[in-house]
Amino acid sequence: MNAAIPERALFKAKKKAQIENPPVSEATALVDPKSGLDLVVAWSIVGTFVILMSGVIYALESILMPVTLAIVVGMVLGVAADRLSRFGLPPVLGGLFFGLVFVVLVFFLVNALIEPVSMLTEKAPALIEGATERFLPFFERFEWVKRAINGANEKAISDMVMANAGAMLGIVATGLTPAFVQTLIFLAALGLFLIGRTHLRKTIILAFATHERRLTAIRVMNATENAVGFYFSTASLIYISLGTITALIAFAGGLSGAILWGLFAFVSSFIPYLGVTAMTIALTCAGLMTHDSMIMALLPAICFFLLHLVMENLVTPAILGHRLEINPFLIFIAIIFWTWMWGAVGAMLAMPLALIGLTIFNEVRTRPPERQLPG
């Protein structure tokens, strides 16, 4: 009886030691933990890759920009084609149908803008001269501006601006040829993407060896297409209503080209932060050039800004919800980066590209196992 007591105590001691110091398997013992230097080297390789890829993206702007735009638009039209396939129309034909509708709408839109833009170009020197004469007395109220323009009168500044107007128009005309080539690349890439979209999906899925990774690829592609399609379809309806109300504001405010103001409001709304800023400044300048009264001049810009504020902070979150919520700082960085890379088109692509990246990250990252209730 007394000999059993030490054996029981020894068993308890061994059990306690095993709990406090669990045995290490051979596989675990062979794994050498990463040192600080290894992590620095790994992150340096990642940083070098990002820098090199940024340089490649910037250098191949004329090719990558229209192709990327075609892929984003093709994803949206592809989702619409999948919805149409419920009525018996094959996805390929549905995609081509929506692609044709998209191209026709863009053609009519550009055709409608040619005449107003041509008239604006012809009146540009007179508008610049009138704007200079209108704004100089206002800026002369500030001492630092007064010092900056000291020694130059209104006529000299107006002549300088008008003299450089021809050079600026020449730069715009020089950029028309690359823009035409990029438009052709975009149309060709869009058509080919819509035709081979289903085959491309199958190729990407079969490129993975294991069944689990193939399911992950399917989940990522479906989530990405649904997120981009849902964003563009919902945002387009919201911004169409915003553009319509903006056109009414411009018409009621006495601004010429009310339809153009509505169109610009619709397009600029796809560029977060920068779009509403540019539109507010443009409406302010147009109001100051149209009306002598300061209140009447600023009223269209104030109404548009308040309208956009309500749309972005009340209407859009109520419709989109938290499904597509992205950190505003990340959106701002994406806009700055892609604007620097690809200009105005890059600014429009910043939001969908950020949305695609965030969706892929959320789908690929390792999820913790779901906790099960006991019993």
ZAKE-666722 format. One record per atom (N, C-alpha, C): residue in one letter; x, y, z. Coordinates in pm, whole numbers, plus 50000, padded with zeros to 5 digits. Each point is the difference from the previous one (the first is absolute). Layout:
ZAKE-666722
AXYZ
...
This chain:
ZAKE-666722
M500844987950000
M499165012150000
M500865012450000
N501054999950085
N500905011650007
N500825001449873
A500324988749931
A500785000749876
A499195005749885
A498694998650008
A499145005249892
A499935015150001
I500195006050118
I499905014650010
I501125007049924
P501304995850016
P501055006449919
P499804998049849
E499524988149959
E499774997849857
E498925009549945
R498965002250081
R498945009149956
R500535014349991
A500845003850097
A500605013549997
A500935001649881
L500784989449967
L500895000649885
L499225001249870
F498874992949989
F499165000849880
F499435014049982
K499565006150110
K499475013649993
K501085009949958
A501234998050049
A501115009049964
A500324999049851
K500014987549946
K500274998349857
K498905006349915
K498754998450045
K498875005849926
K500085015149996
K500385005950114
K500135014650007
K501135005049910
A501114992449995
A501135003949916
A499634999449852
Q499204989849961
Q499584999049860
Q499085011349959
I499155004450094
I499095011149969
I500775013049985
E500955002350092
E500775012549995
E500995000249885
N500594988649965
N500984999049891
N499554989149903
P499115003449904
P499514989849907
P501124994949912
P499944987649957
P501064994549914
P500025006649863
V501175001949946
V500205006449870
V500214989249896
S499205000549894
S500154990049894
S501245002949918
E500414990149920
E501205001649918
E499805010549893
A498775000449943
A499725009949894
A500095014150055
T499485001750126
T500055013350060
T501425003750036
A500784990050045
A501375003050041
A500875003849882
L499684994749881
L500825003249884
L499735013749943
V498855006450035
V499655013149947
V500815010750071
D500765007349926
D500835010750057
D499225013049993
P499705006250112
P499235012549995
P500755010849926
K499215008649930
K500595010749922
K500685010150092
S501185003749961
S500705010550075
S499595013649947
G500395010650071
G499675013549956
G500605003349865
L501214995049973
L500655002749872
L499264993449885
D499494987950023
D499234993149895
D498745007849965
L499335005550100
L498795007949975
L500335012749923
V501125006350033
V500415012049928
V500274996849853
V500694988749976
V500294996049862
V498704996949924
A499074993150066
A498744996649934
A499215012549963
W499875009350094
W499275012349971
W500745008749899
S501324999449997
S500775007449900
S499714994749860
I499894986849989
I499674994049870
I498615004349956
V499054999850094
V498645004449968
V499995014649957
G500715008650074
G500065014249965
G500635002349864
T501084992749971
T500655001349868
T499064995749888
F499264989250024
F499034995349899
F498925010549976
V499495006150108
V498965010249986
V500525012049922
I501235004350029
I500595011549930
I500184996849852
L500534988249970
L500194996149860
L498674998949926
M499004994350065
M498694998849936
M499375013849977
S500215009250094
S499495013649981
S500655006649879
G501314997849985
G500695005549883
G499494994049870
V499744987050001
V499464993449879
V498615005349968
I499165001450103
I498645005249978
I500045014149945
Y500905008250052
Y500125013849952
Y500535000549857
A500974991449969
A500605000249866
A499044994749894
L499184990250036
L499074994049905
L498605005850011
E499925012750035
E498705006650019
E499124999049877
S500575002449883
S499205000449877
S499354986649968
I500544989050055
I499434986849975
I499194995050119
L500585001150119
L499354994450119
L498745007850040
M500005013149979
M498855008050041
M498724996049925
P500004999749865
P498754995849933
P499644985450025
V501024991450016
V499704985950027
V499374998350138
T500545007150100
T499434999350135
T498585005550002
L499795011249932
L498665005649991
L499044990349932
A500484993249896
A499164990249931
A499654988350091
I500944995550082
I499744988850091
I498965004050104
V500145012150057
V499055004550102
V498605001449940
V499915006549883
V498705001449934
V499464986349959
G500884991149953
G499574986649962
G499484991950117
M500585001950119
M499494993250119
M498585004450032
V499765013249988
V498665005250027
V499004994749898
L500375000749871
L499104995149896
L499834984950007
G501054992950044
G499904985550015
G499004995950106
V499985007450111
V499014997250105
V498595002349947
A499825010949924
A498685002649940
A499624989149901
A500994994949924
A499724989249905
A499614987150072
D500624997350115
D499624988250078
D498565001150049
R499595012050038
R498605001950041
R499054997649883
L500455004349881
L499154998449881
L499934985549955
S500994991950038
S500004985949959
S498854992150062
R499395005550105
R498844993350060
R498824999249903
F500005009049901
F498925000149902
F500354991949876
G501084992150007
G500364991149891
G501045005449904
L500495012350020
L501025005649911
L501384995850051
P500854994249913
P501344995950044
P500805012050053
P500874997750100
P500775011250057
P500875007349898
V500534992549900
V500855006649900
V499185010049919
L498834995849953
L499145009149923
L499495011550087
G499694996950125
G499575010750091
G501095010150025
G501244995250017
G501125009250018
G500235008749878
L499934994049881
L500165007949878
L498875010049983
F498794996050038
F498865009249990
F500215012250090
F500374997650126
F500235011250091
F501225008149958
G501024993349946
G501165007349951
G499635009349884
L499154995149909
L499555008349888
L499185011850050
V499124997550097
V499215010950058
V500905010450065
F501024995250071
F500945009250067
F500755008649898
V500494993849894
V500745007549897
V499105010149931
V498754996149970
V499075009349934
V499695011950090
L499794997450130
L499745011050093
L501195009550009
V501204994450005
V501205008550005
V500135008149872
F499694993849884
F500085007149872
F499035011849997
F498764997850040
F499035010950001
F500385010750102
L500584995950110
L500435009650101
L501115008949947
V500994993949936
V501095007949942
V499495008849888
N499104994849918
N499445007849890
N499225012050052
A499304998250114
A499255011250058
A500925010550060
L501214995850039
L500935009550063
L500865007549900
I500044995349875
I500915006149903
I499645014649976
E498725002749975
E499595013849969
E500225009550117
P499564996750124
P500265009350111
P501485002150027
V500794989349990
V501445001450025
V500655008549891
S499554998449875
S500545008249891
S499685014750021
M498775002950040
M499635013950028
M500805005550117
L500234991650102
L500795004550114
L501445002749960
T500534991949909
T501375002249953
T500115013149922
E498995002949917
E500025012549923
E499905012250091
K499214998750106
K499825011450090
K501035000450112
A500964990649999
A500964999150110
A500785012950022
P500565006549894
P500755012550026
P499145010950064
A498755001649950
A499135010350058
A499634996550144
L499754987150027
L499684996050136
L501185002150094
I501204997049953
I501195001950083
I500215014850031
E499805008449898
E500165014450021
E498955005350098
G498754995449982
G498955004550091
G500224995150142
A500474987550013
A500264994750134
A501155007550067
T501015003549922
T501135007450057
T499565013650050
E499205007149918
E499525013250042
E499064999150120
R499294988650011
R499044998650111
R500694996350131
F501014991449992
F500604994850123
F501145008750053
L500645007949914
L501145008050048
L499615009750110
P498895007549988
P499635008950112
P499734992450130
F499504987949989
F499744992150122
F501314995550065
F500974995549917
F501274995350056
F500875011450052
E499795012049946
E500825011350045
E499685004250143
R498934994650056
R499715003050141
R501014993650094
F500654989449955
F500984993150083
F501385005949974
E500715002850106
E501285007049989
E501044991649927
W500044986850032
W501044991749938
W499764998149850
V498714999949960
V499714999249857
V500335013249932
K499775010950073
K500295013249945
K501495001449972
R500814994650093
R501455000749978
R500414991149883
A499334988549985
A500374990749893
A499745005949862
I498935007949988
I499675005749869
I500435014549990
N500855004350094
N500495013849998
N500845002349874
G499725010549931
G500735003249878
G499334994749875
A498944992450014
A499274994849883
A498555004450009
N499485005649893
N498615004349999
N499114989149941
E498715002650000
E499044990049952
E500244996749853
K500325010249922
K500204997849856
K501184990749975
A501095002050076
A501184991749980
A499724985550037
I499314997950113
I499704986350043
I499054993449902
S499005007549954
S499054994449904
S500694996449870
D500915008849952
D500734997049877
D500894987750016
M500614998450119
M500864988550024
M499194987049997
V498845000350065
V499164988050003
V499514996649860
M499585010249925
M499504997549864
M501124995349908
A501235004950024
A501114995649917
A500334985350023
N499834995550124
N500284985950032
N498814990949972
A498845005849969
A498834991749973
A500224991149877
G500655005649897
G500274992149881
G500914988250028
A501025002350084
A500914989150036
A499274989050077
M499115004150091
M499244990150077
M499084991949909
L499355006749905
L499144992849906
L500824990649912
G501255004349968
G500874991349922
G500374987350076
I500235001450131
I500304988350082
I498814990450002
V498805005850012
V498794991749999
V499854992849867
A500255007249890
A499884993949868
A501044989049980
T501215001950056
T501044989949988
T499614987150071
G499255001250109
G499594988250075
G498814992849941
L499405005349893
L498834993549942
L500354986949930
T501164999549934
T500394987849928
T500234988250094
P500815001750109
P500114988850095
P498664996250062
A499155009950025
A498694997050058
A499164991749903
F500115002949871
F499264992249900
F500504985649995
V501324998350006
V500584986450000
V499574992450125
Q500025006850116
Q499594993650124
Q498524996349997
T499205008149933
T498584996749985
T499814987249919
L500784998649893
L499934987749921
L500454987950081
I501065001750080
I500464989050086
I498924996350101
F499355010150056
F498934997450097
F498864992349938
L499555004249882
L498874993249934
L500354985649964
A501234998049947
A500424986449964
A500124991250124
A500605005350107
A500174992250123
A498654996950063
L499075009649996
L498674997750058
L499264988949925
G500035000649867
G499314989849922
G500594986150021
L501344999149998
L500644987050019
L499804994650141
F499995009050098
F499774995650138
F498594994450017
L499025006749940
L498624995250012
L499804986749927
I500704998349886
I499874987449925
I500664988450076
G501195002350052
G500754989250065
G499945000050150
R499035007150058
R499925001050146
R499794986450066
T499074992149949
T499724986950060
T501204990749988
H500624999849882
H501184991449980
H501165004650089
L500155013150018
L501065005350086
L499794995750145
R498765000350045
R499704995550137
R500374985250018
K499644991749903
K500334985850010
K501514997850001
T500725007649918
T501464998549995
T500645003650133
I499535010950060
I500555004150130
I499694989750107
I498794994649999
I499624990150102
I500824987249985
L500164995149877
L500734987649977
L501515001750018
A500485012450008
A501435002250023
A500434995950139
F499054999050094
F500324995750136
F499894984850008
A500914993950076
A500104985550003
A498984993650093
T499815005650118
T499144993650099
T498565004849988
H499104991750049
H498585003249997
H499695012150088
E500675000850113
E499745011150093
E500385013449938
R501145000449931
R500435012549938
R499115003849883
R499484990249930
R499075003049892
R498715006150054
L499534994750111
L498825005950062
L500285014350047
T501205002350052
T500385013550042
T500035009549881
A500544995449886
A500045008449879
A498595003449953
I499104990250003
I498615002649960
I499375010250094
R500234998250129
R499415009250098
R500545014249983
V501305001249974
V500615013349983
V499455006949876
M499934992849887
M499515006149876
M498545003950011
N499194991550060
N498585003350017
N499825012150091
A500745000350111
A499885011250093
A500475013049936
T501084999449922
T500525012049935
T499025005549897
E499484991249915
E499055004549898
E498725005450063
N499524993350103
N498775004750066
N500215013550068
A501165001850064
A500275012750068
A500105011549901
V500764997949891
V500165010749900
V498685002749929
G499284989449962
G498725002049934
G498985007050088
F499934995950127
F499065006350092
F500365014750023
Y501305002950011
Y500425013950022
Y499635008849882
F500364995649878
F499775008549883
F498525001549968
S499234989350012
S498585001149968
S499285009150099
T500304998450129
T499355008350101
T500495014449993
A501325001749989
A500565013549995
A499535007449875
S499854993049888
S499555006649877
S498605005750018
L499104992350061
L498645005050022
L500015012150094
I500824999450104
I500075011350094
I500565012349931
Y501064998249923
Y500665011649937
Y499215005449882
I499174991649936
I499115005249895
I498995009750061
S499444996250113
S499085009250068
S500725012550047
L501244998650046
L500775011850041
L500285009249881
G500364994049885
G500255008149881
G498755007149951
T498864993250009
T498745006349958
T499665012050088
I500144998350131
I499725011250091
I501015011249980
T501264996649972
T501015010249975
T499675008049875
A499504993349895
A499595007149879
A498865009750030
L499074995950084
L498915009050039
L500535011850082
I500974997550086
I500615010850079
I500705010049909
A500764994749902
A500695008949906
A499015008149917
F498914993649957
F498995007149922
F499325010850083
A499634996650124
A499365009950088
A500975011150040
G501294996750005
G501005010050037
G500455008849886
G499434998049881
G500345008549887
G501294996549930
L500554988050023
L501254996149935
L499704993949864
S500835003149902
S499814994549866
S500494985549997
G499394992149912
G500394985949987
G499634991850121
A498745000750041
A499574992850120
A500174984949985
I499754994849879
I500144985549979
I501454995850016
L500935008449953
L501424996950016
L500394999750147
W499475009350079
W500295000150143
W499504987250066
G498834995449959
G499494987450055
G500864988249960
L500475000049874
L500874989249954
L501324999950074
F500605011950017
F501265000950072
F499834995750146
A498865003350059
A499744995950139
A499904984850009
F499374993749901
F499884985449998
F501374993449989
V500835004749906
V501314993849979
V500935002550118
S500025012450050
S500925003550109
S499654992950130
S498774995650015
S499614993250123
S500684986550017
F500494994249889
F500724987450010
F501435001950051
I500445012450016
I501325002950056
I499795005550140
P500134992050104
P499725004850136
P500895011850038
Y499425009350073
Y500685011750056
Y500425010149892
L500814995549903
L500515009249899
L498895004549906
G499054991249969
G498945003549907
G499105010950052
V499534998750124
V499125010250058
V500765013150019
T501294999350032
T500805012250015
T500125007549868
A500324992649893
A500135006449869
A498665005849953
M498914992750022
M498685005049958
M499605012450078
T500265000250130
T499665011750081
T500785012249956
I501304998349974
I500825011249953
I499535004849863
A499674990549909
A499545003749867
A498685007650006
L499074995450082
L498725007050014
L500195013850063
T500945001150092
T500295013150060
T500535009749896
C500964995549919
C500565008649895
C498945003849897
A499174990349959
A498945003149903
A498995009750058
G499664998650126
G499075009350063
G500565014050011
L501295001250034
L500625013250010
L500105006749864
M500164992149894
M500085005749865
M498625003449945
T498944994150057
T498655002249948
T499265011050073
H500115000550133
H499215009250081
H500915010550066
D499445011950016
D500715010650072
D499814998650151
S498854994950041
S499734998250142
S500784987950052
M500695001850113
M500804989250057
M499124988550047
I498825003050054
I499114989450049
I499504991449883
M499565006649892
M499524992549884
M501144992249934
A501215005550007
A501144993249938
A500384987350076
L499915000350131
L500414988650082
L498884990050025
L498765003949971
L498864991450032
L500034986549929
P500294999149868
P500064986749935
P501054990950062
A501195005650029
A501064991750059
A499614995150139
I499375008750079
I499584996150135
I498934989149994
C499045001849910
C498934989949987
C500564986549955
F500935000349904
F500614987449955
F500784993350112
F500785007850074
F500804994350108
F499114993650107
L498925006850036
L499084994450100
L499314987449946
L499645000449870
L499384988249939
L500964988150002
H501245002349962
H500994989249999
H500264995050142
L499985009150096
L500214996250140
L498894990550047
V498775003249964
V498874991550039
V500094986549929
M500345000249870
M500084987649924
M501074990650055
E501185005450030
E501124991650042
E499874995350144
N499375007850086
N499984996750143
N498684994050047
L498945001449921
L498714994650042
L499464989849900
V499895004049872
V499374991349901
V500894988049966
T501285002749965
T500894989149960
T500224989850111
P500325004050125
P500144989850106
P498724992350027
A498845006749985
A498744993150025
A499744989149896
I500475002149876
I499774990249894
I501104989449996
L501255004750002
L501124990649993
L500254993050133
G499695006950111
G500244994250131
G501484998750029
H500364990750088
H501394997850038
H500664989249915
R499304995549896
R500554989349917
R501255004549926
L500025012349952
L501135005149922
L500735011050075
E500014999250131
E500635010550079
E501524998649993
I500695010949962
I501455000349990
I500505012050081
N501144998250062
N500605010850077
N500235012249912
P499515011950038
P500205012049916
P501465003149972
F500884997150096
F501425002649978
F500544991249887
L499594987349996
L500444991149893
L499475004749864
I498765004949997
I499445005349876
I500805012149953
F500345008950093
F500765012049965
F501384996249944
I500694990650065
I501314995649952
I499864993649862
A498954992049980
A499794993649869
A499755010549891
I499245010350033
I499735010649902
I501285007349963
I500815003550100
I501265007049973
I500924991349915
F500114987350035
F500914991049929
F499584998149854
W498734996649979
W499564997149864
W499865012749916
T499735011450062
T500005012649925
T501405003249953
W500994997950085
W501395002249960
W500414990249890
M499474987950006
M500364990049901
M499335002749865
W498675001450000
W499235000049876
W499125012149983
G500175010450077
G499245012349979
G498544998650041
A499125006549921
A498585000350034
A499364986149997
V500404991849903
V499464986349993
V500444992050123
G501235002150044
G500464993350121
G499215004250123
A499625012850006
A499195004750112
A498634993150001
M499434997849882
M498714993149992
M500134985150034
L501174994249968
L500214985850028
L500454997450143
A500325010550075
A500564998150135
A499024992750090
M498755004150000
M499004993850087
M499744985449964
P499724996549873
P499794985849969
P501224991350022
L501215005349972
L501214992150024
L500224997850149
A499735010350081
A500104998350145
A498974989950050
L498815000549942
L498944990650037
L500384985749962
I500594998349882
I500444986649957
I501094994750093
G500995008650031
G501084995750089
G499504996250138
L499085008050055
L499464997150133
L499184987149999
T499234997849894
T499194987849991
T500894987649992
I501055000649919
I500924988649990
I500684997450134
F500415010750068
F500644998450131
F499064993450101
N498765004450002
N499044994450095
N499674985449971
E500054996149872
E499664986249964
E501184990550016
V501225005049982
V501184991350002
V500564998250139
R499885010150084
R500634999350132
R499454988150079
T500854994950088
T499634988350080
T498975003950104
R498894993049998
R498955002750096
R500164991050122
P499825005350121
P500074991450118
P498834990350003
P500214988050055
P498894990350005
P498865005150085
E498784996749955
E498835004450073
E499904992550134
R499685007450103
R499884994050132
R498684992450010
Q500104988050053
Q498824991650017
Q499565000350146
L498715000550021
L499484999650136
L500214986050058
P500294999150130
P500204986750060
P498724991749992
G500204987149975
G498864991049993
G499424999649863
